[in-house]
Amino acid sequence: MAADNEGFLYPQVNKNICIDCGLCEKVCNELHPFDKRKPLKTLAIINNNERIRLKSSSGGVFHILAEKTINERGVVFGARFDKNWQVVIDYTEDMEGIEAFMGSKYVQARIEDAYKNVKRFLHEGRQVLFSGTPCQIAGLHQYLHKPYENLLSVDFICHGTPSPKVWGMYLDEVIKEGQRINNIEFRNKLNGWKKFGFSINYNRDGESLSLLSPFDKDLYMNVFLKNVILRPSCYSCQARCGQSMSDITMADFWGINGIVPKMDDDKGTSLIFLNTEKGEAMLKLDKCRVSETSYEAVIPKNPACIHSPGINPMRTYFFQHLGSTPLLKLMKRCSKPTREERYRKLKSNIKTLINKALQTVHRGRGGENRA
Ligand SMILES: Cc1cc2nc3c(=O)[nH]c(=O)nc-3n(C[C@H](O)[C@H](O)[C@H](O)COP(=O)(O)OP(=O)(O)OC[C@H]3O[C@@H](n4cnc5c(N)ncnc54)[C@H](O)[C@@H]3O)c2cc1C
């Protein structure tokens, strides 16, 4: 695998040893995607354990699945930070290792030997839980070629994955020489789940310091959420809508307040799609609060279930100037609202003003009547 100019890894074929069997093309998910599926069940879930829930990005469902697998002497694959704070898919056989997988990391994770290791454990008869992006799950199923009873694959509704190169450059900008990172949280819930923060805890001269900004004030989060730095394939994802073949899909239950208000306390609620009967059997329901809802009800507030992100018109400009323009300046320039976004904001401001004016007139009339 070799990185391109944007910092995304792509396979390179060694022509000297390639036997031209065409297998890599046959199992390529981009060329041969799986069919779309709808879930068997759609649930809102909250982990009963408050500590786990607050450390998790959504309602803490991943931890429930991981704990069950470890208790059955199984193996769990997930994404953790490496020593350079880049993200890699690794495995663990104990609960201590699970802590490193918890929380969303908004950077594309390297697969390295993960697929080979999954196959080895499956052949040894071990229960395997593999969690990753929809494309990583689709890739795993293509690689394995056949279903395994002892594999549980879990993906999530995915906004898209940003460039590891941009992430590395961003860290170099915000963490100066001599400072050491202790922890990074993309989904800090100190000020709530809906208005989550991005935080970096680091050491300077023996002192522990923290940077915490609301997600919409952090420049990295801005270029991520505004679709400037995603992998090109994310803009026409072939693995969402159940096409990854995962048993379970996890997500944030955005819009929960309008669908199951009793499951919303702003500490994080998971949206879960049970895609197979195996997925349904795995969820330990005594560890969580559950409420069933419908697929159709959740789509409007979670459009990433079915739609790929739209490409930001500044994406090409961003990567053309990456390295030659100071990074933070470039991020600021490229995350400015587009004309369409400005128009939408103006429209919504006008609507709010009109509503407020109407309410004042209405209150005035009511006042007159009462008088
Ligand atoms: C890049 C990315 C984009 C996402 N986009 C959306 C979205 O648009 N809408 C939405 O509702 N939810 C999205 N999610 C999923 C959501 O943020 C939660 O991860 C998910 O709901 C599980 O939460 P949890 O509380 O059960 O557990 P958590 O403890 O938060 O579980 C984290 C899980 O995600 C895996 N993971 C973390 N980072 C990565 C990574 N870089 N690559 C592969 N796997 C990773 C971990 O291995 C673990 O299994 C996204 C997650 C990521 C990583």
The ligand as an SDF file (V2000), in Angstrom:
LIG
                    3D

 53 58  0  0  0  0  0  0  0  0999 V2000
  -14.9130    8.2180   10.3960 C   0  0  0  0  0  0  0  0  0  0  0  0
  -16.2440    8.0730   11.0910 C   0  0  0  0  0  0  0  0  0  0  0  0
  -17.3710    8.6710   10.5570 C   0  0  0  0  0  0  0  0  0  0  0  0
  -18.6230    8.5180   11.1790 C   0  0  0  0  0  0  0  0  0  0  0  0
  -19.7240    9.1290   10.6440 N   0  0  0  0  0  0  0  0  0  0  0  0
  -20.9230    9.0160   11.2540 C   0  0  0  0  0  0  0  0  0  0  0  0
  -22.0810    9.6600   10.7160 C   0  0  0  0  0  0  0  0  0  0  0  0
  -22.0190   10.3730    9.7070 O   0  0  0  0  0  0  0  0  0  0  0  0
  -23.2810    9.4870   11.3470 N   0  0  0  0  0  0  0  0  0  0  0  0
  -23.3830    8.7100   12.4730 C   0  0  0  0  0  0  0  0  0  0  0  0
  -24.4900    8.6040   13.0130 O   0  0  0  0  0  0  0  0  0  0  0  0
  -22.3100    8.0680   12.9940 N   0  0  0  0  0  0  0  0  0  0  0  0
  -21.0810    8.2080   12.4140 C   0  0  0  0  0  0  0  0  0  0  0  0
  -19.9840    7.5590   12.9440 N   0  0  0  0  0  0  0  0  0  0  0  0
  -20.1920    6.5400   14.0000 C   0  0  0  0  0  0  0  0  0  0  0  0
  -20.3430    7.0800   15.4150 C   0  0  0  0  0  0  0  0  0  0  0  0
  -19.5170    8.2170   15.5920 O   0  0  0  0  0  0  0  0  0  0  0  0
  -19.9670    6.0340   16.4680 C   0  0  0  0  0  0  0  0  0  0  0  0
  -18.6700    5.5510   16.2470 O   0  0  0  0  0  0  0  0  0  0  0  0
  -20.8540    4.8220   16.4780 C   0  0  0  0  0  0  0  0  0  0  0  0
  -22.1720    5.2490   16.6530 O   0  0  0  0  0  0  0  0  0  0  0  0
  -20.4860    3.8550   17.6080 C   0  0  0  0  0  0  0  0  0  0  0  0
  -20.6020    4.4970   18.8240 O   0  0  0  0  0  0  0  0  0  0  0  0
  -20.6220    3.7670   20.2300 P   0  0  0  0  0  0  0  0  0  0  0  0
  -21.0550    4.7790   21.2220 O   0  0  0  0  0  0  0  0  0  0  0  0
  -21.3960    2.4920   20.1660 O   0  0  0  0  0  0  0  0  0  0  0  0
  -19.1610    3.2900   20.5410 O   0  0  0  0  0  0  0  0  0  0  0  0
  -17.6620    3.9390   20.3420 P   0  0  0  0  0  0  0  0  0  0  0  0
  -16.9220    3.5100   21.5560 O   0  0  0  0  0  0  0  0  0  0  0  0
  -17.7580    5.3390   20.0760 O   0  0  0  0  0  0  0  0  0  0  0  0
  -17.2270    3.0440   19.1530 O   0  0  0  0  0  0  0  0  0  0  0  0
  -16.2410    3.4030   18.3020 C   0  0  0  0  0  0  0  0  0  0  0  0
  -16.1630    2.3070   17.2600 C   0  0  0  0  0  0  0  0  0  0  0  0
  -15.7600    2.8700   16.0430 O   0  0  0  0  0  0  0  0  0  0  0  0
  -14.5530    2.2530   15.5960 C   0  0  0  0  0  0  0  0  0  0  0  0
  -13.7540    3.3150   14.9910 N   0  0  0  0  0  0  0  0  0  0  0  0
  -13.3800    4.4910   15.5520 C   0  0  0  0  0  0  0  0  0  0  0  0
  -12.6630    5.2120   14.6740 N   0  0  0  0  0  0  0  0  0  0  0  0
  -12.5540    4.4730   13.5420 C   0  0  0  0  0  0  0  0  0  0  0  0
  -11.8990    4.6720   12.2970 C   0  0  0  0  0  0  0  0  0  0  0  0
  -11.2060    5.7720   12.0240 N   0  0  0  0  0  0  0  0  0  0  0  0
  -11.9960    3.6940   11.3700 N   0  0  0  0  0  0  0  0  0  0  0  0
  -12.6840    2.5370   11.6250 C   0  0  0  0  0  0  0  0  0  0  0  0
  -13.3310    2.2990   12.8010 N   0  0  0  0  0  0  0  0  0  0  0  0
  -13.2610    3.2680   13.7370 C   0  0  0  0  0  0  0  0  0  0  0  0
  -13.9150    1.6510   16.8480 C   0  0  0  0  0  0  0  0  0  0  0  0
  -13.1070    0.5530   16.5150 O   0  0  0  0  0  0  0  0  0  0  0  0
  -15.1490    1.2400   17.6380 C   0  0  0  0  0  0  0  0  0  0  0  0
  -15.6200    0.0150   17.1700 O   0  0  0  0  0  0  0  0  0  0  0  0
  -18.7220    7.7280   12.3600 C   0  0  0  0  0  0  0  0  0  0  0  0
  -17.5730    7.1400   12.9050 C   0  0  0  0  0  0  0  0  0  0  0  0
  -16.3340    7.3080   12.2830 C   0  0  0  0  0  0  0  0  0  0  0  0
  -15.1150    6.6560   12.8860 C   0  0  0  0  0  0  0  0  0  0  0  0
  1  2  1  0
  2  3  1  0
  2 52  2  0
  3  4  2  0
  4  5  1  0
  4 50  1  0
  5  6  2  0
  6  7  1  0
  6 13  1  0
  7  8  2  0
  7  9  1  0
  9 10  1  0
 10 11  2  0
 10 12  1  0
 12 13  2  0
 13 14  1  0
 14 15  1  0
 14 50  1  0
 15 16  1  0
 16 17  1  0
 16 18  1  0
 18 19  1  0
 18 20  1  0
 20 21  1  0
 20 22  1  0
 22 23  1  0
 23 24  1  0
 24 25  2  0
 24 26  1  0
 24 27  1  0
 27 28  1  0
 28 29  2  0
 28 30  1  0
 28 31  1  0
 31 32  1  0
 32 33  1  0
 33 34  1  0
 33 48  1  0
 34 35  1  0
 35 36  1  0
 35 46  1  0
 36 37  1  0
 36 45  1  0
 37 38  2  0
 38 39  1  0
 39 40  1  0
 39 45  2  0
 40 41  1  0
 40 42  2  0
 42 43  1  0
 43 44  2  0
 44 45  1  0
 46 47  1  0
 46 48  1  0
 48 49  1  0
 50 51  2  0
 51 52  1  0
 52 53  1  0
M  END
$$$$
